[in-house]
Amino acid sequence: MARTSKSAKSAPPRAHKAAAASTKPTKKPQLKKAPPTSKKIIYHTDDGTPIINATMAQIRKGLIIKGTPKLVRIPQIAERSKLYAETAKVIGEREALALPYHGGRIWKCEVRVSDANGASGDNRIGRRSKANHDDDFVNNDKSPAKKNSNKSLTPLFRWYRGSLILATLPYILDDIIEVSSKMDGKKRWVGLSDDELDSSDDEYDNEMYVVEPTTKIRMEVSALTTSAYEDSNHPMPTVTRSWISPDLQRFHSRKSAMAHAEELVKRDLLIDRTLYGYGHNGVRLRPVKPTRKAALEAGMARFVRDGLWVVGQEEMWIEKRRDILVKKQERRLTLKSEDESSEESIAHTSAEVEGSEHANNNKPNDEDVMSDSMPVSSSDEIEKNAAAARAFAGYTHPNLDAHSCTVDSKPVVSSTESDASTEGALTPVKRAPGTRPPPDFTPSTHYRLNQDQIMRCHLACMDHYEKVIETVKARSLQLELADGFDVFRERGRGRYDMELPLFDTNAFSFLTDCKRAPWMPIVHKILGEDSILVHKGCFLSLPGSEKQVYHQDGVHLNQKVHKPCYAINVFIPLVDYDAANGPTEFCLGTHYLGHENFVKENAYMPLVKAGTPIIFDYRLGHRGLANFSQEVRPVVYLTYSSVASGKEFRDSVNFSRRRYHKLGEFVEKPMSREERAKRRVEK
């Protein structure tokens, strides 16, 4: 056993000392409690308005401090940021309403509100990186900066309808300038259309656009607002804005945004005047045919706005409007003639009554006198008024000539003979105010297929369909038909997409030749002179076919920035479109990035004649409607692409033959019994 020294026994080891020291309880230093204050510290503005710090409970529960109205300071950065986000939302809505609509789409304004103490909020939806977020905003708040040496002071707030808002918000809203335009809201023609309007409508002349009321976000300026605005110690927050136009262009200054808004308004006025026949105030214009140059400019403006160009759209309203004016003028003249004849008949009746009374007074016995019926108006006068109205309105009944007419199979002297016999000269008909006859109208035929070309395309499409179906039946390819062939693909129940080899021949060069095709001036105006044809074919909708799913043929090549049109489709119906045979329905404006969803209010269905092209952006949403008729509806389609940097766009998804079966050579259709008999007779 080892011995231990005396000194070792007397001195405990250091480890034991440390363990003993760790076991002793340590006393926490007592903090001195602040003396209780009976009142909160209140500051005042320059004019003496009291300012109080809001607590978290007051902010979240909306507890309004009773007593004298006070301004509120919010020390919490997080709560201040939430209120800044609500403020940015209100400012953004007000900025958007200050600029007019364009094509059913409203302006957007991205707003960020911040202060020097780190609090900020914006009206952006979604999260983005801080670098991209800051690049979209530019400090465009030109309000004068206040002299403030105390950077710890924050903007002031006030209670408004149970919640806290920025105290100087009414002044910020009042500084927003509106674009002076007579189309302040989204225009909707919810009144009488050209189809519903007839000669019995009295509101025709004064009918205007029906404009949806827009809610103006305004706040009244109170004493607290003025006190916070004029205070020199508490700064105003920094407001930065970024405007996005309906055609997806970004502007960082209000001046540039307003200039672009005025340009968009001019485009809308050009479209309304040329394509719809409405003036600046929404008044219906007289049916005057526009020039080809004006039609191209208006058509291009509508294509950029809506993504659609219908050939002859500038003339669709003219014929209807002209018929309406003729009916209305005839009605006005008839009413005026009836009023004049009624006045003459009243005068004639009063003269007859006076004469009969004078004769009755001279007779000894009144019972022997027989009373005659009072004439209202002679047949000559009635026919004279009706003939004048018909002649003025340009209307001639097929059974009436210029010299004589019959009413109830009785010969009546015409107005010309009556005037010549009575006065010896023809008296000109006086026109009523606003009854100038409309000019003659002849529909244009340019940019369209003629009747012979329509028949040739129709026969080729139907012949191709019959050959494919006969080949499928002969080779028992019904299962492969569901997957599709290289020249025949099913696009829904009763709908087929066909590629015709016959379209590559010289007989159909009027379709494929970029110099001979009648609609190429429009294609060149949209895509440029170097545009080329990349695909062609025919859509066939059989009777009883179902409605197609809403879709876009192509996607945006750039998913971040909206780019101009890179490809278009040209649809040429080979039969007249009507609501029964399943025309194509388009959703206008869906070719813009971020607006691809179907909107019922923007749906448009052009009902055109056979051979009239319908040109639309490759990204525009559309669908074929159900065919309720008993006839087949064939449509020739052509896809054009612009050549950018020597490379054109090719759709490898819709028109790739590798993903479909090869059908091969067609099986000849067996001859019918009549054809075989005729062939035997010829031999």
C-alpha positions as CSV (number, residue, x, y, z in Angstrom):
1,M,0.0,0.0,0.0
2,A,1.5,3.3,-1.0
3,R,2.0,6.0,1.5
4,T,0.8,9.5,1.1
5,S,2.6,12.6,2.2
6,K,1.1,14.9,4.9
7,S,1.0,17.8,2.5
8,A,-1.0,15.7,0.0
9,K,-3.7,14.8,2.7
10,S,-4.1,18.4,3.8
11,A,-4.6,19.9,0.3
12,P,-7.7,18.7,-1.6
13,P,-7.2,18.2,-5.3
14,R,-8.3,21.0,-7.8
15,A,-10.9,18.8,-9.4
16,H,-12.7,18.4,-6.2
17,K,-12.7,22.1,-5.6
18,A,-14.1,22.7,-9.1
19,A,-16.9,20.1,-8.5
20,A,-17.7,21.7,-5.1
21,A,-17.9,25.1,-6.7
22,S,-20.2,23.9,-9.4
23,T,-22.7,22.5,-6.9
24,K,-23.1,25.8,-5.1
25,P,-26.3,27.7,-6.3
26,T,-25.7,31.0,-8.1
27,K,-27.8,34.0,-7.5
28,K,-29.2,35.8,-10.5
29,P,-28.8,39.6,-10.5
30,Q,-32.1,41.3,-9.8
31,L,-33.1,43.8,-12.5
32,K,-34.5,47.1,-11.3
33,K,-38.1,47.5,-12.4
34,A,-39.0,50.7,-14.2
35,P,-41.2,52.9,-12.3
36,P,-44.8,52.5,-13.4
37,T,-46.0,55.3,-15.6
38,S,-49.6,56.4,-15.5
39,K,-49.6,58.0,-19.0
40,K,-48.0,56.9,-22.3
41,I,-45.4,59.2,-23.9
42,I,-47.3,61.2,-26.5
43,Y,-45.6,63.3,-29.2
44,H,-47.2,66.1,-31.2
45,T,-47.1,67.2,-34.8
46,D,-46.2,70.8,-35.8
47,D,-49.8,71.9,-35.4
48,G,-50.2,70.2,-32.1
49,T,-52.0,67.0,-33.1
50,P,-51.2,64.2,-30.6
51,I,-49.3,61.1,-31.6
52,I,-49.5,57.8,-29.8
53,N,-47.7,54.5,-30.1
54,A,-50.0,51.6,-31.0
55,T,-49.7,48.3,-29.2
56,M,-49.9,44.9,-30.8
57,A,-53.3,44.3,-29.3
58,Q,-54.7,47.5,-30.7
59,I,-53.3,46.8,-34.2
60,R,-54.5,43.2,-34.4
61,K,-57.9,43.6,-32.7
62,G,-58.6,47.0,-34.2
63,L,-59.1,48.7,-30.9
64,I,-59.6,52.4,-31.5
65,I,-58.3,54.6,-28.8
66,K,-61.1,56.6,-27.4
67,G,-60.9,60.3,-26.8
68,T,-59.4,63.0,-29.0
69,P,-58.5,61.8,-32.5
70,K,-54.8,61.0,-32.6
71,L,-52.2,60.0,-35.1
72,V,-50.6,56.6,-34.6
73,R,-47.0,55.5,-34.8
74,I,-46.2,51.8,-35.3
75,P,-42.8,50.8,-34.0
76,Q,-43.0,47.2,-35.1
77,I,-41.3,46.7,-38.5
78,A,-43.4,43.5,-39.3
79,E,-46.7,45.2,-38.6
80,R,-45.7,48.3,-40.6
81,S,-44.7,46.1,-43.5
82,K,-48.2,44.5,-43.5
83,L,-49.8,47.9,-43.6
84,Y,-47.5,49.0,-46.4
85,A,-48.6,46.0,-48.4
86,E,-52.2,47.0,-48.0
87,T,-51.4,50.6,-49.0
88,A,-49.5,49.3,-52.1
89,K,-52.6,47.3,-53.1
90,V,-54.9,50.4,-52.9
91,I,-52.4,52.6,-54.8
92,G,-52.0,49.9,-57.5
93,E,-55.8,49.5,-58.0
94,R,-56.2,53.3,-58.3
95,E,-53.3,53.5,-60.8
96,A,-54.8,50.7,-62.9
97,L,-58.2,52.4,-63.0
98,A,-56.7,55.7,-64.0
99,L,-55.7,54.2,-67.4
100,P,-58.3,53.0,-70.0
101,Y,-58.9,49.3,-70.9
102,H,-57.5,47.8,-74.1
103,G,-59.1,44.7,-75.6
104,G,-60.9,43.8,-72.4
105,R,-57.6,43.8,-70.5
106,I,-56.8,46.2,-67.7
107,W,-53.5,47.9,-66.8
108,K,-51.5,46.7,-63.9
109,C,-49.4,48.7,-61.6
110,E,-46.8,47.1,-59.2
111,V,-46.3,49.3,-56.2
112,R,-43.8,49.1,-53.3
113,V,-44.1,51.2,-50.2
114,S,-41.0,51.5,-47.9
115,D,-39.4,53.6,-45.2
116,A,-35.9,54.3,-44.0
117,N,-36.2,52.0,-41.1
118,G,-36.3,48.7,-43.0
119,A,-40.1,48.2,-43.4
120,S,-41.5,47.6,-46.9
121,G,-44.5,46.1,-48.6
122,D,-45.8,45.6,-52.1
123,N,-48.7,44.3,-54.1
124,R,-46.8,41.7,-56.0
125,I,-48.3,38.2,-56.1
126,G,-45.8,35.4,-55.6
127,R,-42.2,35.4,-54.4
128,R,-39.2,36.4,-56.5
129,S,-35.6,36.9,-55.8
130,K,-34.6,40.3,-54.3
131,A,-32.4,41.2,-57.2
132,N,-35.2,40.7,-59.8
133,H,-37.7,42.3,-57.4
134,D,-35.6,45.5,-57.1
135,D,-35.0,45.8,-60.8
136,D,-38.7,46.1,-61.6
137,F,-39.1,49.1,-59.3
138,V,-37.7,52.6,-59.9
139,N,-38.1,55.4,-57.4
140,N,-40.6,57.6,-59.3
141,D,-42.1,59.4,-56.3
142,K,-41.4,63.0,-57.0
143,S,-42.9,64.4,-53.8
144,P,-40.6,66.8,-52.1
145,A,-38.5,65.2,-49.4
146,K,-38.9,66.5,-45.9
147,K,-36.1,67.7,-43.7
148,N,-35.7,65.2,-41.0
149,S,-32.7,64.8,-38.7
150,N,-34.3,62.0,-36.6
151,K,-34.1,58.8,-38.7
152,S,-35.9,56.8,-36.1
153,L,-39.2,58.5,-36.7
154,T,-41.6,56.5,-39.0
155,P,-44.5,57.6,-41.1
156,L,-47.8,58.2,-39.3
157,F,-51.0,56.2,-39.5
158,R,-54.6,56.8,-38.5
159,W,-57.7,54.8,-37.8
160,Y,-60.1,54.5,-40.8
161,R,-63.2,52.4,-40.6
162,G,-61.9,50.1,-37.9
163,S,-58.4,49.6,-39.3
164,L,-55.1,51.4,-39.5
165,I,-54.1,53.1,-42.8
166,L,-51.3,55.4,-43.9
167,A,-52.3,58.9,-42.8
168,T,-51.1,60.5,-46.0
169,L,-52.7,58.0,-48.3
170,P,-55.5,60.4,-49.6
171,Y,-52.8,62.8,-50.8
172,I,-51.1,60.0,-52.7
173,L,-54.3,58.9,-54.4
174,D,-55.2,62.5,-55.4
175,D,-51.8,62.9,-57.2
176,I,-52.7,60.1,-59.6
177,I,-53.6,61.5,-63.0
178,E,-56.2,60.0,-65.2
179,V,-55.9,59.7,-69.0
180,S,-58.6,61.8,-70.6
181,S,-60.7,59.5,-72.7
182,K,-64.3,58.9,-73.5
183,M,-63.8,55.2,-73.1
184,D,-63.1,55.2,-69.3
185,G,-64.3,51.6,-68.7
186,K,-64.6,48.3,-70.4
187,K,-66.9,48.8,-73.4
188,R,-69.7,46.3,-73.9
189,W,-72.3,46.6,-76.6
190,V,-75.1,45.3,-74.4
191,G,-77.7,47.5,-76.0
192,L,-79.4,46.9,-79.3
193,S,-77.3,45.2,-81.9
194,D,-77.6,45.6,-85.7
195,D,-79.5,42.3,-85.8
196,E,-82.0,43.4,-83.2
197,L,-82.4,47.0,-84.4
198,D,-85.2,47.7,-86.9
199,S,-87.2,50.6,-88.1
200,S,-89.4,50.7,-85.0
201,D,-86.5,51.5,-82.6
202,D,-86.6,55.2,-81.6
203,E,-83.3,55.1,-79.8
204,Y,-81.2,54.4,-82.8
205,D,-79.8,57.9,-83.3
206,N,-78.8,58.5,-79.7
207,E,-77.5,55.1,-78.8
208,M,-74.1,55.2,-77.2
209,Y,-71.6,52.7,-75.8
210,V,-72.7,51.2,-72.6
211,V,-69.7,51.6,-70.3
212,E,-69.3,49.6,-67.1
213,P,-69.0,51.9,-64.1
214,T,-65.5,51.9,-62.6
215,T,-65.2,52.3,-58.9
216,K,-63.0,55.3,-58.2
217,I,-60.9,54.6,-55.1
218,R,-60.9,57.9,-53.3
219,M,-60.6,59.0,-49.6
220,E,-61.6,62.2,-48.1
221,V,-58.8,64.4,-46.7
222,S,-59.3,64.9,-43.0
223,A,-57.7,67.1,-40.4
224,L,-55.4,64.2,-39.3
225,T,-54.4,63.6,-42.9
226,T,-53.4,67.3,-43.3
227,S,-51.6,67.3,-40.0
228,A,-49.5,64.2,-41.0
229,Y,-48.8,65.6,-44.4
230,E,-47.6,68.9,-43.2
231,D,-45.5,67.6,-40.3
232,S,-41.8,68.3,-40.8
233,N,-40.5,65.6,-38.4
234,H,-42.3,62.4,-39.5
235,P,-41.4,61.5,-43.1
236,M,-43.6,60.1,-45.8
237,P,-42.9,56.6,-47.1
238,T,-41.2,56.1,-50.4
239,V,-43.6,54.9,-53.1
240,T,-42.1,53.2,-56.2
241,R,-44.3,52.2,-59.1
242,S,-44.0,50.1,-62.3
243,W,-46.7,50.1,-64.9
244,I,-47.6,47.1,-67.1
245,S,-49.7,47.8,-70.1
246,P,-52.4,45.5,-71.5
247,D,-50.0,44.5,-74.3
248,L,-47.4,43.5,-71.6
249,Q,-45.0,46.4,-71.9
250,R,-43.4,47.7,-68.7
251,F,-43.0,51.4,-67.9
252,H,-41.1,53.0,-65.0
253,S,-42.6,56.5,-65.2
254,R,-46.1,57.8,-65.3
255,K,-45.4,60.0,-68.3
256,S,-44.3,57.1,-70.5
257,A,-47.2,55.0,-69.3
258,M,-49.8,57.7,-70.1
259,A,-48.3,58.3,-73.5
260,H,-48.6,54.6,-74.3
261,A,-52.2,54.6,-73.0
262,E,-53.1,57.4,-75.4
263,E,-51.6,55.4,-78.2
264,L,-53.7,52.3,-77.3
265,V,-56.8,54.5,-77.2
266,K,-56.1,55.7,-80.7
267,R,-55.8,52.1,-81.9
268,D,-59.2,51.3,-80.3
269,L,-60.8,54.3,-82.0
270,L,-59.4,53.1,-85.3
271,I,-60.7,49.6,-84.8
272,D,-64.2,50.8,-83.7
273,R,-64.5,53.3,-86.6
274,T,-63.3,51.0,-89.4
275,L,-64.3,47.5,-88.3
276,Y,-67.4,48.2,-86.2
277,G,-68.8,51.5,-87.5
278,Y,-68.8,53.4,-84.2
279,G,-67.5,56.9,-83.7
280,H,-65.5,58.5,-80.9
281,N,-68.5,58.9,-78.7
282,G,-69.9,55.5,-79.5
283,V,-72.4,56.8,-82.0
284,R,-73.2,54.6,-85.0
285,L,-71.6,55.9,-88.2
286,R,-73.1,56.0,-91.7
287,P,-72.3,52.8,-93.7
288,V,-69.4,54.1,-95.8
289,K,-67.0,51.5,-97.2
290,P,-63.3,52.2,-96.0
291,T,-60.3,52.1,-98.3
292,R,-58.1,49.1,-98.5
293,K,-55.3,50.9,-96.8
294,A,-57.4,51.9,-93.9
295,A,-58.8,48.3,-93.7
296,L,-55.3,46.9,-93.5
297,E,-54.2,49.3,-90.7
298,A,-57.3,48.6,-88.7
299,G,-57.0,44.9,-89.3
300,M,-53.4,44.9,-88.1
301,A,-54.4,46.9,-85.0
302,R,-57.0,44.4,-84.2
303,F,-54.7,41.4,-84.8
304,V,-52.1,42.8,-82.3
305,R,-54.9,43.5,-79.8
306,D,-57.1,40.4,-80.2
307,G,-54.9,38.0,-82.1
308,L,-57.5,37.6,-84.9
309,W,-58.0,38.9,-88.4
310,V,-61.2,38.1,-90.4
311,V,-61.0,39.0,-94.0
312,G,-63.8,41.4,-94.9
313,Q,-64.5,42.3,-91.2
314,E,-64.5,46.0,-92.2
315,E,-67.6,45.3,-94.4
316,M,-69.7,43.1,-92.2
317,W,-71.4,45.9,-90.4
318,I,-72.0,48.0,-93.5
319,E,-74.6,45.9,-95.2
320,K,-76.6,45.4,-92.0
321,R,-76.4,49.1,-91.1
322,R,-77.5,50.1,-94.6
323,D,-80.6,48.0,-94.5
324,I,-81.5,49.5,-91.1
325,L,-81.1,53.0,-92.4
326,V,-83.3,52.3,-95.4
327,K,-86.0,50.9,-93.2
328,K,-85.8,53.8,-90.8
329,Q,-85.8,56.4,-93.6
330,E,-88.9,54.8,-95.1
331,R,-90.6,54.8,-91.7
332,R,-89.8,58.5,-91.1
333,L,-91.1,59.6,-94.5
334,T,-94.2,57.5,-94.1
335,L,-94.9,59.1,-90.7
336,K,-94.3,62.5,-92.1
337,S,-96.6,61.8,-95.1
338,E,-99.3,60.5,-92.8
339,D,-99.1,63.6,-90.6
340,E,-99.5,65.9,-93.7
341,S,-102.4,63.8,-95.1
342,S,-104.1,63.9,-91.7
343,E,-103.8,67.7,-91.6
344,E,-105.3,68.0,-95.1
345,S,-108.1,65.6,-94.3
346,I,-108.9,67.5,-91.1
347,A,-109.1,70.8,-93.1
348,H,-111.2,69.1,-95.8
349,T,-113.5,67.6,-93.2
350,S,-114.0,70.9,-91.5
351,A,-114.9,72.5,-94.8
352,E,-117.4,69.7,-95.6
353,V,-119.0,70.1,-92.2
354,E,-119.4,73.9,-92.6
355,G,-120.9,73.3,-96.0
356,S,-123.4,70.7,-94.8
357,E,-124.4,72.8,-91.9
358,H,-125.1,75.7,-94.2
359,A,-127.1,73.5,-96.5
360,N,-129.1,72.0,-93.6
361,N,-130.0,75.4,-92.4
362,N,-131.5,76.3,-95.8
363,K,-133.7,73.1,-95.9
364,P,-137.2,73.2,-94.5
365,N,-137.2,69.6,-93.1
366,D,-134.1,68.0,-91.6
367,E,-135.6,64.4,-91.5
368,D,-135.6,64.2,-95.3
369,V,-131.9,64.9,-95.5
370,M,-129.5,61.9,-95.5
371,S,-126.1,62.4,-94.0
372,D,-123.0,61.4,-96.0
373,S,-119.9,59.7,-94.6
374,M,-117.0,62.0,-93.9
375,P,-114.0,61.2,-96.2
376,V,-110.8,60.7,-94.3
377,S,-108.3,60.6,-97.1
378,S,-108.4,59.7,-100.8
379,S,-106.6,56.7,-102.2
380,D,-104.6,59.1,-104.5
381,E,-103.1,60.9,-101.5
382,I,-102.2,57.6,-99.7
383,E,-100.6,56.1,-102.7
384,K,-98.7,59.4,-103.4
385,N,-97.2,59.4,-99.9
386,A,-96.2,55.7,-100.1
387,A,-94.7,56.0,-103.5
388,A,-92.6,59.0,-102.4
389,A,-91.3,57.1,-99.4
390,R,-90.4,54.1,-101.6
391,A,-88.7,56.2,-104.2
392,F,-86.7,58.1,-101.6
393,A,-85.5,54.9,-99.8
394,G,-84.5,53.3,-103.1
395,Y,-87.1,50.6,-102.8
396,T,-89.3,49.3,-105.7
397,H,-91.9,46.7,-105.4
398,P,-91.5,44.0,-108.1
399,N,-95.1,44.2,-109.1
400,L,-95.1,48.0,-109.4
401,D,-93.6,50.1,-112.2
402,A,-92.7,53.8,-112.4
403,H,-95.9,55.0,-114.1
404,S,-98.8,53.1,-112.7
405,C,-99.6,51.1,-109.6
406,T,-102.5,49.1,-108.3
407,V,-104.0,49.0,-104.8
408,D,-106.5,46.2,-104.1
409,S,-106.6,45.4,-107.9
410,K,-107.9,48.9,-108.6
411,P,-106.0,51.2,-111.0
412,V,-104.7,54.3,-109.2
413,V,-103.0,57.2,-110.8
414,S,-99.3,57.4,-109.8
415,S,-97.9,60.4,-107.9
416,T,-96.0,61.6,-111.0
417,E,-99.1,61.7,-113.2
418,S,-101.1,63.3,-110.4
419,D,-98.6,66.1,-109.9
420,A,-98.3,66.7,-113.7
421,S,-102.0,66.8,-114.1
422,T,-102.6,69.2,-111.3
423,E,-99.5,71.4,-111.3
424,G,-98.1,70.8,-114.7
425,A,-94.5,70.1,-113.3
426,L,-92.9,67.5,-111.0
427,T,-92.5,68.8,-107.4
428,P,-89.3,67.4,-105.7
429,V,-89.8,65.4,-102.5
430,K,-88.6,67.3,-99.5
431,R,-86.2,65.2,-97.4
432,A,-86.7,65.0,-93.6
433,P,-83.7,66.0,-91.5
434,G,-81.2,63.1,-91.1
435,T,-82.7,61.0,-93.9
436,R,-80.0,61.2,-96.5
437,P,-80.0,57.9,-98.4
438,P,-76.9,55.7,-97.7
439,P,-74.4,55.2,-100.5
440,D,-74.5,52.0,-102.6
441,F,-72.5,49.1,-101.3
442,T,-70.8,46.3,-103.3
443,P,-69.0,43.6,-101.2
444,S,-65.3,43.2,-102.0
445,T,-63.9,39.9,-103.3
446,H,-60.1,40.4,-102.7
447,Y,-58.2,38.2,-100.3
448,R,-60.7,35.4,-100.9
449,L,-61.1,32.2,-103.0
450,N,-63.4,32.3,-105.9
451,Q,-66.2,29.8,-106.4
452,D,-64.3,27.5,-108.7
453,Q,-61.4,27.3,-106.3
454,I,-63.8,26.5,-103.4
455,M,-65.3,23.6,-105.4
456,R,-62.0,22.1,-106.3
457,C,-60.8,22.2,-102.7
458,H,-64.1,20.7,-101.5
459,L,-64.0,17.8,-103.9
460,A,-60.3,17.1,-103.1
461,C,-61.0,17.0,-99.4
462,M,-64.0,14.7,-99.6
463,D,-62.2,12.4,-102.1
464,H,-59.2,12.1,-99.7
465,Y,-61.5,11.3,-96.8
466,E,-63.3,8.6,-98.8
467,K,-60.1,7.0,-99.9
468,V,-58.6,6.9,-96.4
469,I,-61.8,5.3,-95.0
470,E,-61.9,2.8,-97.8
471,T,-58.3,1.9,-97.2
472,V,-58.8,1.5,-93.4
473,K,-61.8,-0.8,-94.0
474,A,-60.0,-2.9,-96.7
475,R,-56.9,-3.5,-94.5
476,S,-58.7,-3.7,-91.2
477,L,-56.8,-0.8,-89.7
478,Q,-59.5,0.4,-87.2
479,L,-57.2,0.0,-84.2
480,E,-54.4,2.0,-85.9
481,L,-56.9,4.7,-86.8
482,A,-57.2,5.6,-83.1
483,D,-53.4,6.4,-83.0
484,G,-53.5,8.2,-86.4
485,F,-51.8,8.0,-89.7
486,D,-49.4,10.3,-91.4
487,V,-52.1,11.7,-93.7
488,F,-55.1,11.2,-91.5
489,R,-55.5,11.9,-87.8
490,E,-58.5,12.1,-85.5
491,R,-58.8,15.3,-83.5
492,G,-61.9,14.3,-81.5
493,R,-65.0,12.3,-82.1
494,G,-66.1,13.0,-85.7
495,R,-63.1,15.4,-86.4
496,Y,-60.2,14.6,-88.7
497,D,-57.0,16.4,-89.6
498,M,-56.0,15.4,-93.2
499,E,-52.9,16.1,-95.2
500,L,-53.6,16.0,-98.9
501,P,-50.8,15.2,-101.3
502,L,-52.9,16.8,-104.0
503,F,-52.2,20.2,-102.4
504,D,-48.6,19.9,-103.5
505,T,-49.5,19.8,-107.2
506,N,-49.7,22.8,-109.6
507,A,-53.4,22.5,-109.7
508,F,-53.6,23.9,-106.2
509,S,-50.8,26.5,-106.4
510,F,-53.4,29.2,-105.6
511,L,-53.2,27.8,-102.0
512,T,-49.5,27.0,-101.6
513,D,-47.8,29.6,-103.8
514,C,-46.7,32.5,-101.6
515,K,-47.0,34.9,-104.6
516,R,-50.3,33.8,-105.9
517,A,-52.3,33.2,-102.7
518,P,-54.8,36.0,-102.4
519,W,-54.3,36.5,-98.6
520,M,-50.5,36.9,-98.8
521,P,-50.6,40.8,-98.3
522,I,-52.1,40.2,-94.9
523,V,-49.6,37.5,-94.1
524,H,-46.7,39.7,-95.1
525,K,-48.1,42.6,-93.0
526,I,-48.1,40.3,-89.9
527,L,-45.0,38.2,-90.3
528,G,-42.9,40.2,-92.8
529,E,-42.0,39.7,-96.4
530,D,-39.8,36.6,-95.7
531,S,-42.6,34.5,-94.2
532,I,-43.0,31.0,-95.6
533,L,-45.6,28.2,-95.6
534,V,-44.7,25.4,-93.2
535,H,-47.8,23.2,-93.2
536,K,-51.1,22.8,-94.9
537,G,-54.1,20.4,-94.7
538,C,-57.8,20.2,-94.2
539,F,-60.0,19.8,-91.1
540,L,-63.2,17.8,-91.5
541,S,-66.1,17.9,-89.1
542,L,-68.7,15.3,-89.7
543,P,-72.4,15.7,-88.8
544,G,-72.8,15.0,-85.1
545,S,-69.2,15.7,-84.2
546,E,-68.6,16.8,-80.6
547,K,-67.3,20.1,-79.3
548,Q,-63.6,20.3,-79.3
549,V,-61.5,20.9,-76.2
550,Y,-60.3,24.5,-75.8
551,H,-56.6,24.7,-76.8
552,Q,-53.7,26.7,-78.2
553,D,-51.9,25.3,-81.2
554,G,-48.5,26.7,-80.1
555,V,-46.9,27.9,-76.9
556,H,-44.8,31.0,-76.1
557,L,-41.2,30.6,-77.2
558,N,-40.2,32.8,-74.3
559,Q,-42.0,32.1,-71.0
560,K,-40.7,35.3,-69.2
561,V,-41.3,38.1,-71.8
562,H,-44.1,38.4,-74.3
563,K,-42.8,38.3,-77.9
564,P,-44.5,39.3,-81.1
565,C,-46.3,36.8,-83.3
566,Y,-44.0,34.2,-84.8
567,A,-46.5,32.0,-86.7
568,I,-50.1,32.2,-87.9
569,N,-52.9,29.9,-89.0
570,V,-55.1,30.7,-92.0
571,F,-58.5,28.9,-91.9
572,I,-60.5,28.9,-95.1
573,P,-64.0,27.3,-94.7
574,L,-65.3,25.6,-97.8
575,V,-68.9,26.0,-96.7
576,D,-70.8,29.0,-95.2
577,Y,-70.3,29.2,-91.5
578,D,-73.5,29.2,-89.3
579,A,-74.2,28.4,-85.7
580,A,-75.4,24.9,-86.5
581,N,-72.5,23.4,-88.6
582,G,-69.8,23.9,-85.9
583,P,-67.8,27.0,-86.6
584,T,-64.5,27.8,-84.8
585,E,-64.8,29.8,-81.6
586,F,-61.9,32.1,-80.5
587,C,-61.1,33.6,-77.2
588,L,-59.8,37.0,-78.0
589,G,-56.6,38.2,-76.3
590,T,-55.4,34.8,-75.2
591,H,-52.3,35.1,-77.3
592,Y,-50.7,37.3,-74.6
593,L,-48.5,35.7,-72.0
594,G,-50.4,35.0,-68.8
595,H,-53.8,35.4,-70.4
596,E,-54.2,31.9,-71.9
597,N,-57.3,30.9,-69.9
598,F,-60.7,30.8,-71.5
599,V,-62.9,33.9,-70.7
600,K,-66.5,33.6,-71.8
601,E,-67.0,37.3,-72.2
602,N,-64.1,37.4,-74.8
603,A,-65.4,34.5,-76.9
604,Y,-66.0,35.3,-80.6
605,M,-67.4,33.2,-83.3
606,P,-67.0,34.6,-86.9
607,L,-69.7,33.5,-89.2
608,V,-68.2,34.0,-92.7
609,K,-69.0,32.9,-96.2
610,A,-67.2,30.1,-97.9
611,G,-63.7,31.0,-99.2
612,T,-63.3,33.8,-96.6
613,P,-60.0,33.4,-94.7
614,I,-59.8,33.6,-90.9
615,I,-56.3,34.5,-89.8
616,F,-55.2,34.1,-86.1
617,D,-52.1,34.0,-84.0
618,Y,-50.6,30.6,-83.5
619,R,-50.9,31.1,-79.7
620,L,-54.6,32.2,-79.7
621,G,-57.0,29.9,-77.8
622,H,-59.8,28.4,-79.9
623,R,-62.0,25.3,-80.3
624,G,-64.3,23.8,-82.9
625,L,-67.9,23.7,-81.9
626,A,-70.3,20.8,-82.3
627,N,-71.8,20.1,-85.8
628,F,-75.5,19.9,-85.4
629,S,-76.3,20.1,-89.1
630,Q,-76.6,17.3,-91.6
631,E,-73.7,18.4,-93.8
632,V,-69.9,18.0,-93.6
633,R,-67.9,21.1,-92.7
634,P,-64.5,21.1,-94.4
635,V,-61.9,23.8,-93.6
636,V,-58.6,24.3,-95.4
637,Y,-55.8,25.4,-93.1
638,L,-52.4,26.9,-93.8
639,T,-49.6,27.6,-91.3
640,Y,-47.1,30.4,-92.0
641,S,-44.0,31.2,-90.0
642,S,-41.7,34.1,-89.9
643,V,-38.0,33.6,-90.7
644,A,-35.9,35.0,-87.9
645,S,-32.1,34.9,-88.2
646,G,-32.5,32.5,-91.2
647,K,-34.5,29.9,-89.2
648,E,-38.2,29.4,-89.4
649,F,-40.5,27.9,-86.8
650,R,-41.5,24.3,-87.2
651,D,-44.1,22.6,-85.1
652,S,-42.7,19.2,-84.2
653,V,-45.6,18.3,-81.9
654,N,-48.7,18.7,-84.0
655,F,-47.2,17.9,-87.4
656,S,-44.6,15.2,-86.8
657,R,-45.1,12.2,-89.0
658,R,-42.8,10.0,-86.9
659,R,-45.4,9.6,-84.1
660,Y,-48.1,8.3,-86.5
661,H,-48.5,5.1,-88.6
662,K,-47.8,5.1,-92.3
663,L,-50.9,4.4,-94.3
664,G,-49.2,3.7,-97.6
665,E,-50.9,3.6,-101.0
666,F,-54.7,4.0,-101.1
667,V,-57.0,1.2,-102.0
668,E,-59.1,1.9,-105.0
669,K,-62.7,2.3,-104.2
670,P,-64.8,-0.5,-105.8
671,M,-67.1,0.5,-108.5
672,S,-70.8,0.7,-107.9
673,R,-73.3,-1.4,-109.8
674,E,-74.3,1.5,-112.0
675,E,-70.6,2.2,-112.8
676,R,-70.0,-1.4,-113.7
677,A,-73.0,-1.5,-116.0
678,K,-71.9,1.7,-117.7
679,R,-68.5,0.3,-118.2
680,R,-69.8,-2.8,-119.8
681,V,-72.0,-0.8,-122.2
682,E,-68.9,1.3,-123.2
683,K,-67.0,-1.9,-124.1
